[in-house]
Amino acid sequence: MINPAEVKQKLQGVVAFAPTPFRAQDLGIDLQGFRDNMDYLAQNGVPWIAVAGFVGEYSALTPQEYALLVRTAVDAVNGKSNIVAGVGGGTSVAIEAARVAQGSGADCAMILPPYLVQPTPTGLIEHFRAISQSVRIGVMIHSMPGVAFSPELIEKAADIPNVVAYKDEVGDLRVFDEIVSRVGDRLVYVNGKAEMMMIYFFLAGATCNATAIGNFDPQLALTAASAAREGKYEEVKKLLLPKARPWYRLREKNRTYLISLTKASMDLAGLCGGAVRPPLSEIAPEDMHELRCLMDKLGYTDFVKAGARRL
């Protein structure tokens, strides 16, 4: 576990947002599969892994499952990667999750937007403050489409001790640019729109890329992010266009596929993606066929089993 200042210094390059694999037969957590996924990412040099976040189906986990996942992730990476743990729900629930994350050895708590409510800016700041003050570890603010995190809000959030990072998943570059202009180096910035928007977010001030495809092809994610940080944008395009672009296009065909298609891809690659829990559902059969054909075409079917497990 590292302190907030170290999180701010080290949050660079790539953060893999890891799904939580559920067994198809009973929807219980495949803990060994999850551990193997964590080991795969750590062995391949992914510096940051986010667990139990939006992609990790935080809202579908019991408190006991949440604690088990974070402990397992920390144990599996064994210091090779840093762990970001999602925390969400109402303030008291999120505080408890943040404390569990800290006690389990996570390096950063990622505050997910509250759901089923329409918070005011003042209410959100108090929410962020209460969670942040409950722990000693670094805190990341996580935005989502439909939740308006204005530049003014993020500027106020940056005044809260141990809030050190902002992840933008809204994708409005004009607003993101204003946030960076207002807040500057008081925070570090994560591009939440994945590889195909990475160049533009890095130009605007992001230093870390949230990856989905990196769950099964971490070397592609790492190499592309390194080139983007160095300003080698033509190289980034050459790396991403053959594989990442068609895969992300299929994933973005339906917003409900952001999790289920990632999981199905991991299964096809030889990892443990697993099922999703309701209220999510699996991808449609015709889209599963399209995914299988695409993964075959891109050389990803059994990618891990075929020797890409530790590169």
C-alpha positions in Angstrom: 0.0 0.0 0.0 1.4 3.4 -1.0 0.5 6.9 0.3 -1.6 9.5 -1.6 1.5 11.4 -2.7 3.0 8.2 -4.2 -0.3 7.5 -6.0 -0.2 10.9 -7.6 3.4 10.4 -8.6 3.0 6.9 -9.9 -0.4 6.9 -11.6 1.0 6.9 -15.1 0.7 4.8 -18.2 -2.1 2.1 -18.0 -4.8 1.1 -15.5 -6.6 -2.1 -16.4 -10.2 -2.1 -15.4 -10.8 -5.7 -14.4 -14.1 -7.5 -14.6 -15.3 -9.7 -11.8 -15.8 -13.3 -13.2 -19.0 -15.0 -12.2 -19.7 -18.7 -12.8 -22.4 -19.2 -15.3 -24.0 -22.1 -13.4 -24.7 -20.2 -10.1 -23.4 -16.7 -10.6 -20.9 -17.1 -7.7 -17.5 -15.5 -8.0 -14.9 -17.6 -9.8 -12.2 -16.6 -7.3 -9.4 -18.7 -8.8 -10.2 -17.3 -12.3 -10.0 -13.8 -10.8 -6.7 -14.5 -9.1 -5.3 -15.9 -12.4 -6.5 -12.7 -14.2 -4.7 -10.6 -11.7 -1.6 -12.6 -11.9 -1.6 -12.4 -15.7 -1.8 -8.6 -15.6 0.8 -8.2 -12.9 3.2 -10.6 -14.7 2.8 -8.6 -17.9 3.8 -5.4 -16.2 0.5 -3.6 -15.9 1.2 -1.0 -13.2 -2.3 -0.3 -12.1 -5.4 -2.6 -11.8 -8.8 -1.4 -10.9 -11.1 -3.9 -9.3 -14.7 -3.8 -8.1 -15.4 -0.7 -10.2 -18.0 -0.1 -12.8 -16.5 -2.9 -15.0 -16.1 -5.0 -11.9 -19.9 -4.8 -11.3 -19.4 -3.1 -7.9 -23.2 -2.7 -7.4 -23.7 -6.5 -7.8 -21.3 -7.4 -5.0 -22.1 -8.2 -1.4 -19.9 -6.5 1.2 -18.3 -9.9 1.9 -17.6 -10.5 -1.8 -16.2 -7.0 -2.1 -13.7 -7.5 0.7 -12.7 -10.9 -0.7 -12.1 -9.5 -4.1 -9.9 -6.7 -2.9 -7.9 -8.9 -0.6 -7.4 -11.5 -3.4 -6.3 -8.8 -5.9 -3.7 -7.4 -3.5 -2.5 -10.9 -2.6 -2.3 -12.0 -6.3 -0.3 -9.1 -7.6 2.1 -9.4 -4.7 3.5 -5.9 -5.0 4.0 -6.1 -8.8 1.0 -3.9 -9.5 -0.9 -1.2 -7.6 -4.6 -1.9 -6.8 -7.4 0.7 -7.2 -10.6 -0.4 -5.5 -14.0 1.0 -6.5 -16.3 2.4 -3.7 -19.8 3.5 -4.3 -23.4 3.8 -3.2 -24.5 6.1 -0.4 -22.0 7.9 1.7 -22.0 5.5 4.7 -21.8 2.4 2.4 -19.0 4.0 0.4 -17.1 4.9 3.6 -17.3 1.3 4.8 -16.1 0.1 1.4 -13.2 2.5 1.4 -12.1 1.4 4.9 -12.3 -2.2 3.8 -10.2 -1.4 0.7 -7.6 0.3 2.8 -7.5 -2.5 5.3 -7.1 -5.0 2.5 -4.1 -3.3 1.2 -5.5 -1.3 -1.8 -3.4 1.7 -2.9 -6.3 3.9 -4.0 -10.1 4.2 -3.4 -12.0 5.1 -6.6 -15.3 6.9 -5.8 -18.0 5.9 -8.2 -20.9 8.3 -8.9 -23.9 7.8 -6.6 -26.8 6.1 -8.4 -30.6 6.4 -8.0 -30.2 10.0 -6.9 -29.6 13.3 -8.6 -27.0 14.9 -6.3 -26.2 18.6 -6.0 -22.7 19.9 -6.4 -22.6 20.7 -2.7 -23.9 17.3 -1.8 -21.2 15.6 -4.0 -18.4 17.6 -2.4 -19.6 16.5 1.0 -19.9 12.9 -0.2 -16.3 13.1 -1.5 -15.0 14.7 1.6 -16.6 12.2 4.0 -15.2 9.3 2.1 -11.8 10.8 1.7 -11.5 11.7 5.4 -12.4 8.2 6.4 -9.2 6.7 5.0 -5.5 7.5 4.6 -5.0 6.1 1.1 -5.3 8.2 -2.1 -8.7 8.8 -3.6 -9.7 9.0 -7.3 -12.9 10.7 -8.4 -14.7 8.7 -11.2 -17.0 10.4 -13.6 -19.7 8.8 -15.7 -22.0 9.8 -18.6 -25.1 11.3 -17.1 -23.4 12.6 -14.0 -22.4 16.2 -14.5 -19.0 16.7 -12.9 -18.3 20.3 -13.8 -14.8 22.0 -13.8 -16.0 23.9 -10.7 -16.9 20.7 -8.9 -13.5 19.0 -9.7 -11.7 22.1 -8.6 -13.4 22.0 -5.2 -12.8 18.3 -5.0 -9.0 18.9 -5.5 -9.0 20.9 -2.3 -9.9 17.7 -0.3 -6.8 16.1 1.3 -5.9 12.8 -0.3 -8.0 13.3 -3.4 -5.2 12.9 -6.0 -6.8 11.8 -9.3 -9.7 12.3 -11.6 -10.9 9.7 -14.1 -12.9 11.2 -17.0 -15.4 8.8 -18.6 -17.7 11.5 -20.0 -15.5 12.1 -23.0 -16.2 15.9 -23.5 -12.7 17.1 -24.3 -13.6 20.8 -24.0 -14.8 20.2 -20.4 -11.8 18.0 -19.6 -9.4 20.7 -21.0 -11.1 23.3 -18.7 -10.7 20.9 -15.7 -7.0 20.5 -16.4 -6.6 24.2 -16.9 -8.3 25.1 -13.6 -6.9 22.3 -11.4 -3.5 21.8 -13.0 -1.0 19.4 -11.3 -3.0 19.3 -8.1 -4.5 16.1 -9.6 -3.4 13.5 -12.0 -5.8 12.6 -14.8 -7.0 9.3 -16.2 -8.5 8.9 -19.7 -11.6 6.8 -19.1 -12.5 6.5 -22.8 -9.9 3.9 -23.6 -7.3 3.6 -26.3 -9.2 5.2 -29.2 -9.5 8.5 -27.4 -6.1 8.3 -25.7 -4.1 10.6 -28.0 -6.6 13.5 -27.5 -6.8 13.1 -23.7 -3.0 12.8 -23.3 -2.7 16.0 -25.3 -5.1 17.7 -23.0 -3.3 16.6 -19.8 -4.1 12.9 -19.0 -1.1 10.8 -18.0 -2.9 7.4 -17.6 -5.2 5.4 -19.8 -8.0 3.2 -18.6 -7.9 0.0 -20.8 -10.4 -2.7 -21.5 -8.6 -4.5 -24.3 -5.5 -4.6 -22.0 -7.3 -7.2 -19.9 -6.3 -9.8 -22.5 -3.6 -7.9 -24.5 -1.7 -5.9 -21.9 1.3 -5.5 -24.2 -0.7 -3.7 -26.8 -2.1 -1.4 -24.1 1.2 -0.7 -22.5 3.1 -0.1 -25.8 0.4 2.3 -27.1 0.2 4.3 -23.9 4.0 4.6 -23.8 4.0 5.9 -27.3 1.2 8.4 -26.6 3.0 9.7 -23.5 6.1 10.3 -25.7 4.0 12.1 -28.3 4.5 9.5 -31.0 1.0 9.8 -32.3 1.5 8.2 -35.7 3.0 5.2 -33.9 0.0 5.0 -31.6 -2.3 4.9 -34.6 -0.3 2.1 -36.3 -0.5 0.1 -33.1 -4.2 0.6 -32.5 -5.9 0.6 -35.8 -5.4 -3.1 -36.7 -6.8 -4.7 -33.5 -8.0 -2.1 -31.0 -10.3 -0.1 -33.3 -12.4 -3.0 -34.6 -12.6 -4.6 -31.1 -13.7 -1.3 -29.4 -16.2 -0.6 -32.3 -17.9 -3.9 -31.6 -17.8 -3.3 -27.8 -19.4 0.1 -28.3 -22.2 -1.3 -30.5 -24.3 -1.4 -27.3 -23.4 0.3 -24.0 -24.6 -2.7 -22.1 -21.8 -4.6 -23.8 -19.0 -2.6 -22.1 -18.8 -5.4 -19.5 -20.3 -8.5 -21.1 -18.4 -8.2 -24.3 -15.1 -7.7 -22.4 -15.8 -10.8 -20.4 -16.7 -12.9 -23.4 -13.5 -11.7 -25.1 -11.4 -12.7 -22.1 -13.0 -16.2 -22.2 -12.2 -16.5 -25.9 -8.6 -15.4 -25.2 -8.1 -18.1 -22.6 -8.6 -16.1 -19.5 -11.6 -16.1 -17.1 -14.2 -13.5 -18.1 -17.2 -15.4 -16.8 -20.8 -14.4 -16.8 -22.5 -11.1 -15.7 -25.0 -10.8 -12.9 -28.5 -9.3 -13.4 -29.6 -6.7 -14.1 -26.9 -7.0 -16.8 -27.3 -9.7 -19.5 -25.1 -11.5 -21.9 -24.5 -10.3 -25.4 -27.0 -11.4 -28.1 -26.2 -14.6 -30.0 -25.6 -12.9 -33.3 -23.2 -10.4 -31.7 -21.4 -13.3 -29.9 -20.9 -14.9 -33.3 -19.5 -11.6 -34.6 -17.2 -11.4 -31.6 -15.9 -14.9 -32.1 -15.2 -14.2 -35.8 -13.4 -11.0 -34.9 -11.3 -12.6 -32.2 -10.3 -15.3 -34.6 -9.4 -12.8 -37.3 -7.3 -10.7 -34.9 -5.5 -13.7 -33.5 -6.9 -13.4 -30.0 -8.7 -16.7 -29.7 -6.8 -18.7 -27.1 -4.2 -15.9 -27.2 -3.2 -16.4 -23.6 -3.2 -20.2 -23.7 -1.1 -20.0 -26.9 1.8 -18.4 -25.1 1.0 -14.8 -24.4 0.5 -15.5 -20.7 3.8 -14.0 -19.6 5.6 -11.9 -22.2 
